């Protein structure tokens, strides 16, 4: 092999191993007895042998491999005619495997030996080179303990370990591998190391010595896999003869994929010292062949059978306190494989991927599909994908590098596929050509020598296993969701010396189990119950719930359906109208950025950011008290009744009266129960607090502006009522130059609306006292100021300043322009004003009349994108390796500023209407939304809670979400799970 990444082991290594093995296993004071089951009383084994028929004895020596497609019931039906010695499970889930073991053991005449080769989830024996790539020895011992604990809980007695090339083995690799065996031996779990046929006599000698050492350090079984084609110079039974001399434990022969697995070879294996066989197919044929041999040699199988029964007796499941804590084992496995990830090469610093706004990665998978890898990559960015398979002649054809030159980057994932420089030369050459045109990142699932032909490519990430439960880890590493810290444990070809491994830091959200950040999955599952209960009580048709702790998404689920008709289930990728969450996810966010760049002064007056601050008296509503600071002309004053300044009515505040003292007050007139006050000459200021333009930006952010808490849009909402005009006075069915503003499907507003609304807003009454009054008008005015400064719409600014570079995929205004209608959850059934189902059109009327882009509402997104934005704020403005905001800006806006509000953000516990947990820290900030949403960020606990729903479907009159305190209960559960 050209890639010699192991060192040749010899007698000196054996002596070295014997020395270090005395202290390899932490946590126990004594060494395990070599092949301990050989020293127990043989009474039970001998009694079982005496009571067995010859057919039963032969069947005992057959360990049947059971693929995950076979159920316990189907296996049970075979037991009447053939009672094997045991079963070897492969790729089962926790519950499936436990159920199979319990059912089968209940039907066993002689207890079965239950083994595990690989699991669909949880812990499996790591590849030795993966073990050695993990820097922490204590973590390896921890994995050994976890394997033993998991096996006990499942009723597993026997674990098959990965295949090893035992004649070329590095001392560090072996030393770390040995740490796994003592914990298993102490818990009476059999461990079976797989080997293949050595190629020469020196290798045979090394193999024998090697397994003698392993047997003395806790290894209890060897699984020998004969070669596919037999070499007459080195027959497979010669390996067994040598092993039998040095190794006293069980020797199993795996009959898979071998021409030396039937007929005379079975006899030769038995003669050479094999104890039993792993049978993967044709069990009855194997049984028949062995019976023919035993009939001629009655005593041939006795020693192997006795050794197998002793192993069963020693490892037989006993009553223990072990519980099947599947999440604990899955957590162990993920922690280990995450630590083992090794970045062998990254010459151009491709990882973690950056600038996702301007690139669409493309995944080329060689071998079987990596579904979980692909799914998690899509959490970070849109992803194109293609599966590449070998042709009929068994080689990989060249790819058209020009086809992918505009894909950036190309991720080449090898799923247990070896790329051969000769056989796959066309494919290899085309990859190197592609690397000249665009970024190419190789992610190798499997042993490192698979990529020997690709070592010249600029970026190589090594993941040593490919089972589904950990496929997401390298995907997260590519995008910076998790850090990379592994070190390659041996010299690899001429490229990478021992210890090679580049470090990369975590820069984005990652996705993992709650236990990975110290939270309790069982308690978090109570969130499911709350959501299901709320849906059953029709508090909402469905929802998305997401929880982040310490930068890790630990809970992300969708519940229910888009509507109560239950025609379409909610997906975690669907979009919701987030209503007033827009105030923080859009308007406040823009304000923060413009504040720190000096373009928005929160202490400045609103009027500083508008060219048009002229207030026209003729547009004042007779139903309001109007305080004007300017008049169009003197003619309005001349037509009014003359009043003296002394007759000005007292309105509960002396500020207005006092402010008139040095003014040239000329005219004013009563209008019903209110007053219109007119000043002359033109441009005479009434007072510094008399109109909306004197309000400070900070007062808008904290809702302490004193402006009337309304937006004057009532005529447009009630156009059908008598006296308020016809439909065609304001709206049209089709878009045109005269009616350009779309407020709903087939409903367009006249272009003069913007000017009319602006004039009406300028006439709003402003109270003299700055009491807290939550109102949409504050954020609408702030949005208009931002637009005025930027000379661009808020949505355009946010996309360029935040959303695009954050890597968000859904958040924004006008979702129907960007997504299929089916991905957007219907918000409400508007039976009045718009007369239609609102799906993709904003629910809020103020936002709708502005064409869907407003400072108070209008954003659509999913929970994951809000989590990205929240984590950026929790990180002090940093995300994906980019600083979007300064930490001091985030602190300023999120801290308590006036009353219980931050600048733009709500904060608990504030008022009686707070919709969140009482356990949240005083530093928590966020917001809620009218459609049934909330976003809470707790810096102290490093927690983010996102909840999205359409509780206003079909009607805004549905307040059950508040009645049942759904969001509060969920938030409480999250803190209880800490």
N, C-alpha and C positions, 0 to 999 in steps of 0.2 A: 504494500500500500504506500502510495506516494506521500500521503499526509500522515506522518508518524507523529501522532499527538500523544502517544504513551511512551514511557521509557521501559526498556526490557527489565523484567523482574528476574531475580535469581536467588541463590541461596542466602546471600547477604541480606536481601530484602526480607526473607522469611524470618531471619534472626531478629532483624529490626522490628518487624511486626510483633513478634512474640514479646519483645521488650515493651513496646508502647502499649500493647493491649492490656497491660496490668492497670493502666490508669485511664483508658479511653472512656469507660462508661462512668459518667458522673451520676451520683445519686444512689449508688449501691456500694456496699463495702466489700463485697466478695465477687470473684469471678464466677460466671455461670459454669456449671459442670459440663465438660465436653459431651455433646450428644446425650443430654441428661436422661432421656427416656430409656436408654439402654440399661440403666441402673435401677429401674423400679422393679417391683415384684412381677414375675411373668405369669402369675397364677391365672389372672383373667384371660390373658392372651392364649395360654395353653388350653384352657377350658373351652374357649370359643373354637379353636382349631379342632378339638376332639369332636365337637358336636356338628361340624360342618360336613356336607357332602363334598365330593371332589369338584362338582360344578360350582358350588358356592365358594369354595376356596379360590378357584380360578377367577371368578367374578370379583372377589375381594381385591384382586391385584389390578383392577381396572378403575382408574379415576376418570370419570366422564367429564369432558369439557362441555359447559352449557352456555351457549351464546345468549345474549339478552333477549333474543326473539322467542326463546322457549320459556313457557310459564311453568309454575310449580305443578299445575294439574297435568300438563302434557308429560312432565317428567315422572309424575306419580304413576301414570298408566303403564310405564315401562317396568316398574318395580316387581310386578307379579312374575314376570318371566326372567328378569335379570336384576339381581341385587348387587350393584357395584360396590367397590370399596369406598367410593366417595364421589364428590362433584367439585369441579373447578369452575367457579363463576367468572364471567367476563362481561364487563360493561353493564352491570345492573345498577339500578338506583338503590338508595338505602332501603326504602320500604319494600321494594320488589325482592331484594336479596334476603332481607330478614324474613319476609313471608315465605319464600321458597325454602329457606333453611328450616323453619319451624314445621312446615307441612311435611317435608321429606323426612326429617328426623323422627317425626311421629309415626312413620310407616316403616322404619328401618328394623330389620331383624337383628342386625349388628350395627351399632351407631356408625353413621357415615363420617368420613373425614371431609369436612367442608373447607374448601380452599377458595382463594380469591386471586385472580390474575390482574384484573383491572376493574376500576369502578367508574361509573358515569359521573360520579361526584365524590367529594370527600378525598381521603388520603389514599394514595397508592405508593408503592415503593418508588422513590425517585431514581432517575438514572444516576449512576455513580459520578459521572462528570458534572452533572447538575449539582449534586451534593457538594462536590469540591469547589464549585464556583461560588458557593455561599460563604461569605467571609466568616460568619459567626459559627463556631463549633457548638455552642450551646443551643443554637436553633436546630442543628442537626439532631442532637440528642432529644430535643423537644419533639421533633418529628417521629423519632423512634418510639417515644412514649405514646404519642398520639396514635400511631399505627397499632400498637398493642392494645390500647384502650378501645379503639374503634372495632378491632377484631373481636374482642371480648363481648362488646355490646351487640354485635351482629350474630354472634355464634360461629364466627370463623375460627378455625384451628390452624389454618395453613395459608401462608402468604407466599406467592411466587414473586421473586425479585427480577429485575431486568437482566437481559442477557449481557454477559461480560466476555471480553477478549482477555482471558486470564494470563496469556503468555506475553503480554506487552502492557504492563500496568505500572503506573506511577505510585510512589510510596505515599504521597499526600492524598491521592484519590483513595487508596486502600485504607489509609488511616481514618479518613472521614467516613468511609462506607462501614467500617467496623463499629462505628458508634451506634448503628441502627440495630445490631443484633442482640446485644445484652438485654435491652428492655423487652424484646420479644421473648427471649429465653426465660427471663424471670417471670413473665406472665404466662408461660407455657404455650406460647404461640410458635408453631413450626415455621421456619423460614427456608424457602427453597431457591437457591441461586441457579439461574440458567447458564449453561455453557454450550459452546459449539466445539467442533472437532479441531484440535490443534493439528498443525501441518507437518511437524517433524518430531524426532525423538526428544530433542532438547526441550521442545515445547511441552511434550508429554510429561517429562520429568518435572518441569516447572509447575505444570497443572496439578500434579499429584501433591507437591509440596505446598502449593498455594491453598488447596482445599483442606489439607491437614491443618494449616494455620487457621483457616476460617472455622473449621470444626471446633478448634480449641477456644474460639472466641464467640461461640453462640450459634453458628450456622448449624442447622439440623438436617438439611436436605439439599441434594443436588439434582437439578433437572437437566438432563442431557438431551440435546436436540441433534440427532444425526444429520449429516449433510444431505442435501437434496440428491446429489450424485455421489456414489461411493467411489473412493480412491483405493484401488487394490493395494497400493503401497502403505496406506494408513487406514485400515478397516476400522469402522466406528467402534467395534467391540474392544479394540485394543485400548481405547481411552477408558472404558469401564473397568478393564482389568487393573489398570494402574490406580484408578480412583478407589477401587475396592480395597486395595492394599493400604492406602493411606487414610481413607475417610470411612468412619464407622457408622455414619448416619444413613438415612434413606437415600437411595439412588433411584430416581424415576426417569424413565425414558419417554420423551415426548414423541409420539408417532406422527406428528403433523408434517406435511410437505416433504416427505422423504420416500425415496425408492427403497430404502433399507428399513421398511416398517412392517413388512409382512413375512409370512412363510418362515424360511430358515433363519432370517435375521432375528426374529423373536426368540428363537431357541438360543442363538448365539449371545444375545443380550442377557438372557437368564444365566447362561453358563459363565458369562463374564462378570456377573455380580449384580445385575439389575434386580431391584426388589419389586417394582410395580411399573405400570404404564399409564401415561396420560393419553386417553383415547378421544380423538376429536370427531371421528366418523367411523361408520361400519363397525359398531361395537360388537354385534353378534358374530361377524366374520372373525374379528380378533379373538373373541371368546372361543370360537370353534377351533381356530388354529392352535391356541394355547392348550385346549383340552386334548387335542391329538398328541401334542408333545408330552403332556403330563401323563397320559395313559401309558406312554412308553417309559416315562421316567417319573414314577410316583412321588419321589422325594425331592424333585427338582425345585419346587416352589416353597418348600417348608421354611427355609431360613428367611426369605423375603417376606413371606406372609407373617411370620412371627415378629419381624422387625416393624412391619406396618401396624400390626395390632398393638405392639408396645407403644408406638407413637400415638395411636388413637387413644389408648388408655391414659397416657401422660397428658395429652392435650384435650381430653374430653371436656366439653363445656361444663363448668360447675356454677353453682349459685354464687353470684357476685353482686356487688352494688352498682355495677356498671350500667349506665343508662345510654340509650341511643341518642346522643346529642349530636345530630348530624351537622348542624351549623358550626359546631366547634371543630369538627374534623375538616369541614370544607374551609373554614378560616385558616386552620393549620396549613392546609395544602396551598391555599392562595398566598399566604405569607411566604412560604418557602419558595414557590415558583416565581414570585415577584422579586425576591432577593436574588434568585439565580439568573435572572435576565442579564445578558452580557452584551454590551455594545463593543464589538470587536474593532470596529472601524467607522469613522465618520470624518473623512478628510475635509469635507466642505461644510461641516456643522449643519447638516440637514435637520438633525433632531434636537429638540422637539420641533415639529413642523410649525412654521410661523407664517404670517401674512396669508391666513386662510381666506381673507376677503377677496383676494385676487387669484385664487387657485382652486381647482377642483381635482383632488387626488383621484387616482385610478388604480384599482386593485387587480393584479394578475395573479391568480392562484394556480399553482402547479400541483396536481394530485387531487385528492378529494376536497370537496368544498369546506371552507373554514367559516361556517355560518355565523358563529358567535364573534369571531374576529371581525367579520364584515359588519355585523349589526352594531357593534360597539364603535367601530370607526365612524359610522354614520351619526353617532351622537355628537361628533365634533365638527363634521363638515359633510356636505353632499359628496357622494362617492360613486364613481362609475366602477363597474366590475366585469371580469371575464374569467371563465375557467379554462385552463389550458390542459389538454390531455395528450398522452402519447398516441401516436398513430398505430396502425395495425402492425407495423414492423417493430414497434417498441421504442421508438426514439421521438424526441421532441423536435418538431419542425421549427424552422426560423420564423420569427414574427416580423411583421412589416413595421420596422422602427418608425417610419414616416407617419404611420397611422396614430402613433402615441406621442409624437413629438410635441403636440400642443396640450398633452395631459401633464399636469404638474402638481405633485410628483407622481411617478409610477412606483407603486409598492408591489414588489415581487415576493409573494408568500409561497414557500416550499413546504408542503405538507407531507413530511416523511418521504420525500422524493430526492434521490441522489442525482445530481447533474453530472453526467460523465463528459469529460472534455472531448473524447473521441466520438462516442456514439451520438452525443447531442451537440456536436460542433457547430452546426448551423444555428441552433438556438442560442448557444453561448455567444457566438460572433454577433448576432443581431442584438443581444442585450448590451454588449459593449458599444455597439453603434448607437443604440438608444441613449446610453449614458452620456454620449457626446452632445445629444440634442436636448435632454431634459434631465431632471433629477431622478435617479433610480435608487430605491431603498430596498435591500434584500432582508426579509424576515424569514429565518430558517427555523422550522419546527422539526426537531429531531437531532441526530448526532451531527457534530460539526463537519465531519468529512464529506457530508452531502454537498457542501458548497466550495469544495476545493477548486473547482473550475471557475468560480466566481470571485475569488479572493482579490482580483484586481479592481472590482467595482468599488465605488467610493464609500458606501455605507452598508454595514452588515450588522444586523441585530440577531442574536442567538437566543432561541427559546428551546429548551431541551425536551419538552413534551408537547403533544398536540391534542390531548383529550379535551373535550368540549368545555369542561368546567373552568379551564384556565386560558382558553383561547383569547379572551378579552384582554388579558394582561399586556401582551405585546402591542395590541392595538392602542391601549391607553398610553403605553410608553412612547409610541411613535408620535402621539399628539401632545405629550407632556402631561397626561393625566396622572401618571405615577413616575417616580424617580427610577433611574437605572444605576445599579451599584455593583453588579456582578463582576467577578474576576475570573478569567479563563485559567484553569488550574494546571495546565501542562503546556509544553511547547507545541505549537501548531504549525507544522510545515516550516517554511522559512520566513513566514510573515509575522507571526505573533508569538512572542516569547511568553513563558509562564508568567501569569499575573496581569496579562493584557486585559483591559476593561476600562472604557471611558465612562465617566459619571455624567449624568444629566439630572437636573432638578425638576421637580413637579411644578408646573406653571398653570395647569388648568384643573377643572373638576375631574375627579376620578369617581369610579362606580364600584362599590364593594358592599360586603355584608355589614350590618350594624356592629357586629362584634369586632370588626377591624378598627373601630374607633371607640370601643368601650361602651357600646349600647346594647340593649337587650332586644333581640328579634321577637321573642315571644310577646313582650309587652307592646312592641310596635305593631304587632299583628292585630291589636285591639283597634287600630285605626281602620282596619277592614270592616270591623263590626259596626263602628260608628257610621262609616260611609254607607254600608248596606242598609242599616236601620233608617238613615235619613232618606235614602232612595225609596225604601218601602213605605215610609210615611209621606212620600211625595213632597219632601222639602226641596227636592231638585231631581231632575231626570238622571243626572250623572255628574261626575267630577274627576279632576286630577288632583292627586296629593303627592307632594314631594318634600323630602327632608334631607338636609345636608348637615353633616357634622365634620368639622375640621377639614373642609374642602373635599369631602367624600359624600357622594350621593348614596345614601344608605336605604332610602325608601322612595320608590317612584312607581306609582300605580294609577291606573285609570279604572273607574267604576261606572256601572250603569250604562245608559244609552243617551243618544243625542236628544231624544224626546221620549215622552211616555208611551209612544206607540211601539217602542223597543225594536225599531227596524234597523238601527245602526248602533253598534256598541262603541263606546268612547275608547279611543286609542291614546296612548301617552303622547303621540305626535300631533294630535288634533289641536286646533286653535280655538280659543275662547275670546270673547269680548271681555276685556279685563276692567272696563269702566274706569273708576277713579284711581286705579293703580297707575293709570296714565299720568296722573299728577306727579308721581315720583319717578316712574320709569321713562318719562319723556321730559316734561317741563322742568322738574327739579334737576334732573340730570343735565339738561342743557344749561340751566342757570349755574350749576356748579362749575361746569367747564368754562363758561363765559366770565364767571366771577374771577377764577384764578388766572385767566388770560388778560384781565383788566378791561374787558369789553362790557361788563355789567357790574355796576356798583350797587350793592344791596342797600347802601345807605342813601342812595340818590332818589330823587322824586321820579315818579313814573313819567311825568311830562318831559323830562330830559331826553327821553328816547323816542319822542314823536315830533314830527314836523307840524302836524295838524293838531293843535290843542284848542282850536276856536270852538266855542260853544254857541250854537245858534238858538236864540230864544224862541223862534216860531215853532220849533220842533218839540218844545217842552210839553209834557203831558199835563192836562188840567188836573189829573188825579194825583199829582205829586207836588210836593213842595220843591220848588226849583230855586237853587242858589246859583246865580249866574255871575261870572266875573267879566263878561264882555257882552255887548249888544251889537246887532247888525247896524242899526242906525237909530237916530233920535226919535224917528216916527213912532216906534213902539212905546217909548216913554211918554210921548205927547198924548197918546190915546188912553192913557191910564189915569185913574183917579189919583189926585195928589194926597199923599200922606206925609205926615211929619215923622222924623226919626223917633220922636218920643212915643209915637203910637205903635211902634214895632212890638208885636206880641212876644211875650216871654215863652220860650219853648222848652223850659226845663233846664236851660243852660245859659249862663251869662256870657259865653264866649262870643256868640254872634252879636249881642247887644254891645259888648265892650269894643268889638272890632270896628263898629261903625263910628266911633267917636271922632276920628280924624278923617273920615271919608266925606266926599261931597255927595251926600245922599240926596237924590232929586225926586225919584218917583217909586211908588210901589202900589200894587192894587190887590184887593182880595179876590180870590177865585174859589168860590165855594168854601169848604172847610179848611182849605190850605192857602198858602200865600205864594205868590210869585213876586220875587224881589228884583227890581230893576235898578241898575246904576248908570249914572251919567256923569262924566263923559265916557265914551267908549274906552275899553281896556282898563277901566278902574278896577283894581283888585279888591274883592270883598274881604277875603282873609286867606291866610296861608293854609287853612284847613277846609276851604269851602268847596273844593271840587276834586274829582278823581285824580287829576294830574299832580296834586300835591301829596298823594300817598307815596310812602317809601316802598321800594321793592321788597325790603325785609318784611314790611307789614302785609304785603300780598302773600309772601311765602308762609307766614305764620297765621294767616287769616285774622289779622288784627287791623285790617284796613279801615273799618267803619263804613265801608260802602254797602249800600242796600244789597242783601243777599239774593239778588235775582238777576237774571239776564232777560232783557225786554223782548221776548220772542212770542208772547201770547197770541198776537194776531195771526201769526203764521201757523200756529197749532190749531186754532179754532176758526179757520177760514170758512168752514161750512156753516157756521152759525149766523143767524140773521144779523145784519148790520156790519158784518166783518168781511164781506166780499165773497166773490166767487173763487172757485179753484184756479181758474186761469188768470186771476189777478196776481197770484204769486208763483204758480207751478205750471209745468207743462209735462206731457207724457213722453216727449222725446227731447234729446239734447240738441241745443242750437246755440248760436251766438248770443241770443237773448236770454236763454235759459241754460247756462253752462254748469250749474252746481248740482251734482247728483246727491240726493238725500235718501234715496231708496231705489228699488227696482222700478223702472219706468216712471220716475218722479224726479223732476229737475226744477230747481229754484232759479228765479230771475236774477240777473247779474246785479241789479240795483240793490239787492238785499244787503250786500256788504257795506255799502255807504250808509244805507238807512240804519243798519244795526249800530254802526259806529256812532252816528249822530245820537241815537237813542241811549246808548251806553253813557255817552258824555253827560246826559241829563240825569243820571242816577243820583239820588240823594245820598249824601255822605254824612254820617253822624259825627258829632264832634268828639265823642269818646271812643277810644280804641279798644272796645271790648271784643273778646273772641267771638267770631261768628263764621263758622265753616260755610264756605260758599264757592260755587263754581266760578263766579265772576272774577275772583282773585286770580285763579290760574288762567282764565281766558285772557285777562288783561296782561298777565305776565307773558303769555305766549305771543300776544300781539307785539309786545315790546321786544321780545327776542327776534321775532320776524322782522321788525323794523330795523333792528341793529344789523342783522345778517343780510337784509334785503333778499331773503329766501325763506321758504316755508319750513316750519319746524321739522317735518318729516325728512326733508332733504338734509338738514343740518345734523340730525341725530344719526341718520344712516352713515354719513361720512365721519362723524366724530366718535361714534360708539359702536353701533350695531354691527356694522360690516367687519370691523377689526376684532370685535369680541368673538366672532365666530358664531353668532346667533343665526338661526336659520328661519325663524318664523316671525319674530317680533317686528311690528311695524304697523302703519296705517294701510288702508285699502287692501285688505287681504285677498279680495276677489281678483285683483290684478296680478297676484303672485301665486295663488294656490287653487287647486281644484275645489270647487264648492263643497264636495263631500267631506273634505278635511276640516271644514269650519262648522263648529257646533252652533245650531240655531239658538239665538238669544231669547227672542220673545215673539209673541204673536200680537202685533199691533192692530187691534181691531178698530181703533179710532182714527188718529191722524193719518198714518200711512196705509192702513188697511191691508196689511200683508205680513207674512212671516219674515222676520228679520234674520237673515243668514248671510253674514259677511258685510252687512250694513250696520253701523254703530247704533246701539240702543239709545244712547243719550241724545236728546233732541237738540241741545245747543251744538254738540259736535256734528250732528247730522246736517244742520242748517249751514255749517261751515264746510260742507263737502266731505266730512269724515275726519278732518284733521283739526284737532282742537287741543288746548292745553289742559282741559279737564277730563277728557275722555277720547276714545277713538282707537286706542291700540288694541291689536289682536295678537295673541301669542300662545305658547304652551308653557307648561310648568318648567320644563328643562331650560328654556331660554331665560325665564325670569330667575332661575337658580344661577345661571351664569352671571347675569347682571348683579344679583345679590352678592355672589361670592366676590366679584370685583370690588364692591363696596366694602365687604368684610375684610378683604385683603388690603384695604387702604388705597384703593384706586388702581391696583395692579392686577393684570390677568393676561395669561398667555404670553408672558415675557414682555408685556407692553404696559407702560404707565399711562393710564387714561386720565387719572386725577391724582392730585397730590394728597398724601395722607392727611395733611392739615385741613384741606378742603373738605374731605369726608367727615372729619371730626367736627368741623365748624357747623356743617349743615345737619348732621345727625344728632348733635347734642341738644339738650333741652335749652331752648332760647327764650321763649316767652310763654307763660302758662305751662301747658304740658306739651307744646308743639316744638319740633325742631324747625329748621328752615325747609319747608316743603314736606317734611316727614311727620307722621304721627308717632307718638311715643306713649307707652303705657306707664302707669295705670291711668293717667290723664283724667278721664271722666267716666261716668257710669255707662257710657256707650262703647267703651273699649271692647273690641272683639278679639280677644287673645287670652293667653294663660296668665294667671296671677303669679305663676312661678317664674315668668320671664324677668330678666334682670332690668335694672333701671336704665341700662344702656341700650335696651332694645329699641329699634326704630323700624318703620315700615309704613304700611297703609292698608286700607280695605277698599273694596269696590262694590257699587250698588248691585251689580249683577250676581253677587255672591262670591267674592274673591277676597283674598288677603295675602300679604307678603310681609313676614316678620323676620328681622335680622337681629340676632343677639350676639354681640361681640364677646361678652363675658363667657358664654358657653360655646361659642363658635358654632352657633346653630342658625340654620335658615329653614323656614317653614313656608311653603307655597301651597295655596289652596285655590283652585279655579272651579267654578260651577256656572250653570245658567239657571239659578234659582228663580229668575223672573220669567221662566217659561212655564206656562203660556202667558202668565200675567204678572205684572209687578206687584200685585196685591198679595202674592204668596210670601209670607214672612216666617214660614215654618223653620227655615234655616236658622233664624235668630231665636225662635221659640224653643227649639231643641238644643240651642247652643252648640251647634255642630262644630264650628271652627274653634270655639273655646275648648270644647272637650278634646278635640284632636290635639290642640296645642298643649293641653295638660298632659296627655298621654306621652307626648314626645319628651317632656321633662321628666316624667316618671320612669322613662326608659333609660335615662342617663345612669 
